[in-house]
Amino acid sequence: MHRRVIGSLMVAVVALVSACAPEIPTRATTVRTVTPLPTECPANAPTVAPQSITALGRGSALIAPADYEPGVAYPLLVSLHPFILAPDAWEAYSGLAAAASQRGYWVLLPQGSDPGPRWAVPGGLDTGPDDIAWVDALIRTTADTVCVDGDRVFAAGFSAGAAMSVAVSCELPGRFRAIAGSGGTNLTSLCPDGAPVDTMILHGSADPIAPVTGSETVFAPPLGLTVDAVVASFAGRNGCVGPPAAVTLTSSVTIDRYSCGAHRLEYYRMLGAGHTWAGSPIPLDIVTGPTDHSFSATNVVLDFFGAS
């Protein structure tokens, strides 16, 4: 599995650096009408947790809470894979779904559209599929099938999955209690007038794939969008005031914590880290730059969601 993860990411890197098309059509932002999730558990909630959910003709793996009991409302996490890395390889790399299950979450592990798999996000390549509508349909179908706490729905992802976490917060206002994205929140259009949402952003200063100064690859628009601009956009959305408080987490990680009233914003600045998921045991440094092993992205993301 480790070789498969490394091989997939090497293919992704080659694809990103070799793209040379002068102009590519990109998707516009579409703000959707969000249907509230049920406030009561389904009357026929299954005694055995389902392992998949299908919506709009596409299926997704569904991981049950480790302590699953029918009739108990659990939070729901949508775990979003990076470009080319399929959900099972993404889970092997991050361990996010397994850790969330142990903490009592339902976890959707959807696979983005082809070619890729990838995620169709605002400002990204316009190849047709509406992944955002599908993810929302998966959430609604899950809540109609098993007992979900509709006030505690979360999204987290890495690279293209990080872009997707920002995208769903823009296009599905009010659907998510909190989102988190590492190494790719600057790979989608922003929505400075979007609904507020608790947000965690993680990014390595030495990321060669999605640099903090913005993408330079035509294949990965929008170009030149800085991570600082992403953070500033969320600060505006969340009503944050004043400069952030800088908190030292480890010798290589500083957290910018913003004062935002009802909503939170945290930016993990990872000094010297590359395009990787912090704390992952799978070595990808030769492909995507150094991994920060001083903390676990999986743990801090779930801690952040747990406090929401």
C-alpha positions in Angstrom: 0.0 0.0 0.0 2.9 2.4 0.8 4.3 1.9 -2.7 0.9 2.5 -4.2 0.6 5.8 -2.4 4.1 6.9 -3.4 3.6 5.8 -7.0 0.2 7.7 -7.3 1.7 10.9 -5.9 4.7 10.7 -8.3 2.2 10.5 -11.2 0.4 13.5 -9.8 3.6 15.5 -9.5 4.6 14.7 -13.1 1.2 15.7 -14.3 1.3 19.0 -12.5 4.8 20.1 -13.6 4.4 19.0 -17.2 1.1 20.7 -18.0 1.6 23.5 -20.6 -1.9 24.4 -22.0 -2.0 28.2 -22.5 -5.7 28.5 -21.5 -8.1 26.2 -19.8 -11.8 26.7 -19.1 -12.5 27.0 -15.3 -15.6 26.6 -13.2 -17.5 29.5 -11.8 -18.7 29.6 -8.2 -22.3 28.5 -7.8 -24.0 29.0 -4.4 -26.5 26.3 -3.8 -29.7 26.1 -1.8 -28.9 23.8 1.2 -31.7 21.5 2.4 -31.6 21.1 6.2 -30.8 17.6 7.5 -33.3 15.7 9.5 -33.5 16.6 13.2 -34.7 13.1 14.2 -33.1 9.7 13.5 -34.6 7.6 10.7 -37.4 5.4 12.0 -35.8 2.3 10.4 -32.1 3.0 11.3 -30.2 -0.2 10.5 -28.9 -2.4 13.3 -25.8 -3.2 11.2 -24.1 -0.1 9.9 -23.9 0.2 6.1 -20.5 0.3 4.5 -21.5 2.5 1.5 -23.9 5.2 0.4 -25.1 5.9 -3.1 -26.5 9.2 -4.4 -27.0 10.6 -7.9 -25.8 7.3 -9.3 -22.4 7.4 -7.6 -21.3 5.5 -4.5 -19.0 6.3 -1.6 -17.5 4.2 1.2 -19.0 4.9 4.6 -17.1 4.2 7.8 -19.2 3.7 10.9 -18.5 5.1 14.4 -16.5 2.5 16.3 -19.2 2.5 19.0 -22.1 2.5 16.6 -25.6 2.1 18.1 -28.8 2.5 16.1 -30.7 5.6 17.2 -27.7 7.5 18.4 -26.9 10.7 16.5 -23.2 10.9 15.5 -21.3 13.7 13.7 -20.4 13.2 10.1 -17.0 13.8 8.5 -16.4 14.0 4.7 -12.7 12.9 4.1 -11.5 14.3 0.8 -8.6 12.7 -1.1 -5.9 14.5 -3.0 -5.5 14.5 -6.8 -5.0 10.9 -8.2 -4.8 9.3 -4.8 -8.0 7.2 -4.5 -9.9 7.1 -1.2 -8.3 3.8 0.1 -4.8 5.1 -0.6 -5.6 8.5 0.9 -6.9 6.7 4.1 -3.7 4.6 4.2 -1.7 7.8 4.0 -3.6 9.9 6.5 -5.5 7.4 8.8 -8.1 10.1 9.1 -11.2 8.0 8.8 -10.0 5.3 11.2 -9.2 7.9 13.8 -12.5 9.7 13.3 -14.4 6.4 13.6 -12.7 5.8 17.0 -13.8 9.3 18.1 -17.4 8.5 17.2 -17.9 9.9 13.7 -19.5 8.6 10.5 -17.0 9.1 7.7 -17.8 9.4 4.0 -14.8 8.6 1.8 -16.0 9.7 -1.6 -14.0 9.4 -4.8 -13.8 12.5 -7.1 -14.6 12.5 -10.7 -12.4 11.5 -13.6 -9.9 12.2 -15.0 -7.9 11.7 -11.9 -9.7 11.1 -9.6 -10.0 14.8 -9.0 -12.4 17.3 -7.5 -14.3 19.8 -9.6 -14.0 23.1 -7.7 -14.7 26.7 -8.5 -11.7 28.3 -10.2 -10.5 24.8 -11.1 -10.6 22.9 -14.4 -14.1 22.7 -15.9 -14.5 19.1 -17.0 -18.2 18.8 -16.5 -19.0 16.7 -13.3 -20.7 18.4 -10.4 -18.8 16.9 -7.5 -20.1 19.4 -5.0 -23.8 18.6 -5.7 -22.8 14.9 -5.4 -21.1 15.3 -2.1 -24.1 17.2 -0.7 -26.4 14.5 -2.0 -24.2 11.9 -0.2 -24.5 13.8 3.0 -28.3 14.1 2.7 -28.7 10.4 1.8 -26.5 9.4 4.7 -28.6 11.4 7.1 -31.8 9.8 5.7 -30.2 6.3 6.2 -28.5 6.5 9.5 -28.6 8.8 12.5 -26.5 11.9 11.9 -26.1 15.0 14.0 -27.1 17.5 11.4 -25.4 20.4 13.3 -22.0 18.6 13.3 -21.1 17.9 9.7 -17.4 18.5 8.8 -15.1 18.4 5.8 -11.4 17.8 5.7 -8.9 17.2 2.9 -5.4 17.4 1.6 -4.1 19.0 -1.6 -7.0 18.9 -4.1 -9.1 17.7 -1.1 -8.2 20.8 0.8 -9.4 22.9 -2.2 -12.6 20.9 -2.1 -13.1 21.6 1.6 -12.9 25.3 0.8 -15.2 24.9 -2.2 -18.0 23.1 -0.3 -17.9 25.8 2.4 -18.5 28.4 -0.4 -21.1 26.6 -2.4 -23.0 24.9 0.4 -23.5 27.7 2.9 -24.3 26.5 6.4 -23.9 22.8 5.6 -20.6 22.4 7.5 -19.9 23.2 11.2 -16.1 23.3 10.4 -13.7 22.6 7.6 -9.9 21.8 7.5 -7.5 21.8 4.6 -3.8 21.1 4.3 -1.6 21.9 1.3 -4.2 23.1 -1.2 -6.7 25.6 0.2 -5.3 28.1 -2.4 -6.2 25.8 -5.3 -9.8 27.0 -5.6 -11.7 30.3 -5.9 -12.5 32.2 -2.7 -15.8 33.6 -1.5 -15.1 36.5 0.8 -18.8 37.2 1.2 -19.5 33.5 2.0 -21.1 32.2 5.1 -18.9 31.9 8.2 -17.5 28.5 9.1 -14.9 27.4 11.6 -11.7 26.9 9.6 -8.3 25.2 10.0 -5.7 25.8 7.4 -2.3 23.9 7.3 0.4 24.6 4.8 4.1 23.9 4.5 6.5 26.8 3.7 8.5 24.6 1.3 5.5 23.1 -0.5 6.6 22.6 -4.2 3.2 21.6 -5.5 0.9 24.2 -4.1 3.4 26.9 -3.0 2.3 29.4 -0.3 2.9 32.1 -2.9 0.3 30.4 -5.3 0.2 27.8 -8.0 2.5 28.4 -11.0 1.1 25.5 -13.0 -1.6 26.0 -15.6 -3.0 22.6 -14.9 -3.7 23.7 -11.3 -5.6 27.0 -11.4 -6.2 29.5 -9.9 -2.7 30.8 -10.4 -0.9 33.0 -8.0 -3.4 32.7 -5.1 -1.4 33.0 -1.9 -2.3 31.1 1.3 -2.2 34.4 3.1 -5.0 35.6 0.8 -7.0 32.5 1.7 -6.6 33.1 5.4 -7.6 36.8 5.0 -10.7 35.7 3.1 -11.8 33.4 5.9 -10.9 36.1 8.5 -13.4 38.4 6.7 -16.0 35.7 6.4 -15.7 34.8 10.1 -15.8 38.4 11.3 -12.3 38.2 12.8 -10.8 41.3 14.3 -7.2 42.4 14.8 -4.0 40.5 14.1 -3.8 36.8 15.1 -2.1 35.5 18.2 0.9 33.5 17.3 1.1 30.3 19.3 4.2 28.0 19.1 3.1 24.4 18.7 6.5 22.8 18.0 9.9 24.1 16.9 8.7 24.0 13.3 5.0 24.9 13.6 3.4 28.2 14.6 -0.4 28.6 14.8 -2.0 31.9 13.9 -5.2 32.0 16.0 -7.7 34.7 15.1 -10.2 36.4 17.3 -13.5 35.9 15.5 -16.3 35.8 18.0 -18.7 32.9 17.2 -16.4 31.3 14.6 -12.8 30.2 14.7 -9.9 30.5 12.3 -6.5 28.8 12.8 -3.6 28.8 10.3 -0.8 26.2 11.0 2.4 27.6 9.4 4.7 24.6 9.0 8.3 25.8 8.5 10.3 23.8 6.0 7.5 21.3 5.3 6.6 20.2 1.8 3.4 19.0 0.2 2.5 16.4 2.7 0.1 15.4 5.5 1.8 16.1 8.8 2.6 13.1 10.9 2.0 10.5 8.1 4.2 7.5 8.5 4.5 7.0 4.7 7.7 8.6 3.4 7.1 10.9 0.5 9.8 13.4 1.0 11.7 12.6 -2.2 8.6 13.3 -4.2 6.7 16.1 -2.4 9.2 17.6 0.1 9.7 17.0 3.8 7.0 15.7 6.1 6.6 17.5 9.4 6.6 14.7 12.0 6.5 17.1 15.0 2.7 16.7 15.2 -0.2 14.8 13.6 -2.5 16.7 11.2 -5.1 13.9 11.8 -5.1 14.6 15.5 -5.2 18.4 15.4 -7.9 18.4 12.8 -10.1 16.1 14.8 -9.4 18.0 18.0 -10.5 21.2 16.2 -13.7 19.6 15.0 -14.3 18.1 18.5 -14.3 21.6 19.9 -16.8 22.9 17.4 
